[in-house]
């Protein structure tokens, strides 16, 4: 083989090696970006509950637009105002972003009519849920849930929950918050709304509200002569007095703070009986320190993270009531969103660079020898 041909072959090898290294680095970057897209934000408080919906893969905020939020809230309040028989304690509902985020995460799973088991918000409230599949829009979905009124008789304890449960959640008087998420799954819209506090309590499903003249239980806080509106949600199992629009907390201050019974972990302690008799997680409202809710479920808890999501913050209204699946451990949950993606370097990319460097050295030596021989 002639020296000129050898030179040409060796130069071709150099080009191929450089090109292969560039492709490898590009592929590695693509993998890194793909993993980042799949990562989820999971605040430490959610890690108190194994397999919490907020920690599943999916979008970290609801895709519902501002216009759709208004439709959702207005449609719920329209149906609630039209309770028949009339309701004396029916609360006006408003939108809640945190509840909506959890609904969106579950919608993103594309599991049809299956409900999630762990959606209650530690340090805040219990969460109910309605699901509609293959519905055109939010108005259609909410109307479908409410249409179960045709199967419901107020006060009748002989009922089929499967035929009225969506209606009773829509009409649950004490519910004040709604948040929803949507995803098109295999060509079918998956509409999910979450509710706080949760409705459909055992023993009361046939009584979703108090039958009375509209606003009879909230004469000083009535909207449009139909709905009670205190613009307040009592957290952690607190009870709302509709006459005064004040919360009565399960445990006294400073453990739970006015006006909404927000959990306060700073400079506080559990009820005196918790150490010897407190049972976790069922009594976490009274024993948040023992049950591991402090400090992660406190209203003012903020944790810096080391991943791409730099800060996890719970708002001042973030506190819970009965998360029945909360773990009893007091081990500190990790504040890192995704350890796998916390490092910017990619091992595969480093290996590609090392391989390129070695091959380039070999080719350079070969070229030098050829040119010397020639």
N, C-alpha and C positions, 0 to 999 in steps of 0.2 A: 504494500500500500504506500502511495506517495506521501511525503511529508506534508504537502499542502492539504491533502484529503484528511490526514490525521488532525491537522490544526482545525479544520472545519468541524469535524466530529466532536472534538473537545469543546469548542466554543458553543456548539449546540447543547452539549451536556450542561454547561454553565447556565444557559438560558432556561432549560427545562427545570433545573434545580431551583433557580430563583423564582420561576413561575409557580412551581409546586409549593414552595415555602409561602408565597403570598396567598395562594389558595387556602393552605392549611390555616394560616393566621386569620383569613377572612371567615372560614368556616367556624373557627374557634370563637370569634367575636359574635357570629350569628347565634351559636349555641348559648353564649353568655346572655345575649339580649333576649333570646327566647325564654330562658329560665327567669329572667327578670320580669317578663310579661306575665309569667305564670305565678309569680310570688304573690303572697297575700299579706295584708296588714292584720296582725293579731295582737291586740293590746293585752298586757299582762292580766287584766281582770278576766278576760275571756278564757285564759288558760286555767283558771280555777275550775272550769267545767270541762271534763274530757270531751273531745269531739264537738266542741261548740261550733255552731254554724258560721260564726264570724271568722273562724280560723280555716275555713275550707277555701279551696281554690275558687276564684271568681273575682268579679269587679268589686272595688272597695267603696263604691258609692252607687246609689240608685241611678238608673238610666232614665228615670221618669222626669220629664221636662217640667218647667214651672207651670205651664198651662195645664198639663196633665195632673199635677199635684192639686191645682185648684178644682179640677173636675172631680177628682177622687174625694177631697174633703167636702165639697159642696154636695155631692151625691149622697154621701153618708149622712150628712146633716139634714138633707131633705127627707130622707127616709126616717131618720130618728125623730124629726119634728112631726112626722105624720103617724106616729104610733097610734094604734087602735086596738084596745082602748087607750085613751090618752095617758101620758106618763108624767108624773109629778116630779121626777128626779132625773130626767134624761139630760145628760151632759152634752155640750157641744164638743166635737172633736176637732183637733188641729193636727197638722203634719209634724212628724218627728224624723229627723235625718238618721239617727242611730238605728231606730227600728226599721227604717227603710233599707239601710245598708244590709242588715241581716236578712231581710226579705229578698234583696237582690242576690245575695250570696246563695240562698237556697234556690231561687229561680234559675241561676246559672248551672245548677247541678242537673237540670233537665230530668227530673225523676217523676214527672207526671203528677198524679194526685197524692203522692206520698208526702206526709208531713215530717218535718224535722223534729227531733226529740230534745235538742238542747239549744233553744233560742232565748231563754230568759236572760236578762241583763244583770249580771252580778253588781250589787251595789246600787241597783235602780228599781227594776220592776219585773213582774211576770209578763209574758208576751203570748197572745193568742194568734190564730192564723186562719185565713181562708184562702183556698186555691181554686182557680178556674182554668180549664184547659180548652184550647181551640176557640177562645172568645175573641171577637173582633177588636174590642177596645175596652177601656176601663168602665165606661158607662154600661156596656153589655155585661161585663163580669159582675159588677156590684149589683146590678138589677137582677141577675141570675141568682145571686146569693139571697137577696131580699125576697125573691119570688117564693121561697119556702114558707112564707107567711100563710100561704094557702093550706099548708099542712099543720099550722100551729094554732092552738087554742090557749089563750092566756089562762094560766092557773091549772091547766089540765096536766096532772102528773102522769097520765098514760100517754106517752109519746114515743116516737121512733127518732132517736137522736140523729141518725143518718139522714133524716128527711127535714130536720129543722135546725141543725147545729150551725149552719152558715148564717141563717136569719138571726138566731139568738145572739151570735157574736156581733153582727152588724148593729143590733138593737140593745146591746148590753149597756145599761145606764151609766155605770161607773167608768167605762172606757172613755178616755179623753185624748188618746194619741193614736194616730194611724200612720203607717209608712209602708210603701209598696215597692215591688220590683217586678221586672218583666224580662222574659227572654223568649225568642222564637226557637223552639226545639223541633227539629225535623219537620219544619213547615207549619207548626202549630204554635200559636201564642200561649205562653205560660204566664198567667197573671197571678201574683201572690200579694196579699196584704197582711201585714202584721199589726197587732193591736195591743196597746198598753193602757190600763192593766188588762190582763187576760179576762175574757168572759167565760161563760159556760162552766161555772163552778158547780160541783156536785151538790145536789139537793136544792138547787135554785134555777136549773135550766128552764123550768116551766114559768119562772118569774124573772125575766131578764131586766125588768124595771118595776117601779112601784106604781100601781094603777092609782091615778088621782087626776085632778084637774091639772092641765099643763102648767108647769113651773110652781105647783103648789108647795113644793119642798124648798124652793129657792126664790121667794117672792121679790127679794132685793137684787137678785142677780140673774134676771131672765132676759133672753134675747128673742126678739120677735114673738113674744108671748108663748114661746114653745120650748126653748132649750135653756138649761142652766149653764151659766158661763162664769167660772171663777178665774179662768186663765191660769190655772194651777193644777198640777198633778202631784198628789202625795206619794212619795217614794217609800220603798222598804216596808210596804204593808201599812202605811199610815192611812188614817181615815179622814175624809174631807167633810167638814161641817158646811153644808150648803147655805145655812143662814148667815154664817160669818165669813165663809170662804177661808177657813183656816184649817191646818192639818193637825191631827192628833197622832203623834208618833208612837210606835210600839215600845220604844225605850226613850227615856228622858234625855234632854240636853245635858252635857255637851256631846254625847255619843251621836245623837241625831239632831240636826240643826234646823231651825225655822228658816224660811217659811215652808219648805217642802220635804222635810225629814231627810235631808242629805246626810250620808254617812260621814262622820268626822273621826278620823283615826289619830289625830295629833293630840297628845296629852290626855287621852281617854283610856278607859278600861271597860271590860265586859261587865255585865250584871254579876253581882257577887256570887250567885249560885252556879255560874257557868263552869268554874274550875272543876268542881266536883260532879256536877250533874248535867252540864251542857252537852247536848248531842249534836254532832255535825253530820250532814249539813242542815238537818231539819230545823235547828234552832240558831242558825247563823245570824238572824236579825238581832238577837239578844247577845250573841257571843261571836261577834265578827273577828275579834282578835284570835280567839281560840280556833275558829274555823278557817283562818287564813284569808279572810276577806280584807283585813287591814295589812298593808296600806293600799293594796291594788284596786279595791273597789270604792275607795273614798272619793268624794266629789272633787277634791282638789289634787288628786294624785296625778303626777306628771313623771314620765320616765324617758330619759334619753336612750336611744338605741344606737347600735353600731353598724346598721345596714343602711340601704338606700332610703328607707323611711326613717328620718332622723329623729322624729319625736312622736311619742304616743301620749295623747292627752285625753283625760276624761273630763267632761264638762261639769260645771257646778251642779247640774241637775242629775248627774249620774250616780245613782244609788239603787239597791235591789230588794225584792221581798222574798220570794220563795223559789229559789233555783234548786229543785229537788235533786238534781244530779251533780251538785257542786262537790268537789273532793274535800276531804277533811285534812289534807296535808297542809303544812305551813311552809313547805319548801318554796323558796323564791322562784317564781316563773321567770324564764328568760325574757329579756326585753328586746332581744334580737329577732327581727322579723324572719329572716331566712339565713341561717348560718352558711348554707351552701353557696350563697351569693354575696357573702360579706367581704370576700377577697377579690380585688380587682384583677389579680394575675390568674391566668388560666394555665394549668399544668400542660395541657396538650399544646398550647401555643409555645411554651418554653421548650418542649421536646422538639418541636418543628424547627425552632431556631438553632438548637444544638446540632440537629442532624444536618441542617443546611451548612453550618459552620464547618463541620467535619468534612463533608463532601466537597465544599469549595476549596478547602486546603489541599485535598488529594488532587483535584483537577489542576489547581495552580502549579503544584509540583510536577505533574505530568506535562503541562504546557512548557514549563521552564526547561525540562529535559529535552523535549522535542526541539525547542528553538536552539538549545545548545548543540544538539546533534546536527541539526541542519547547518 
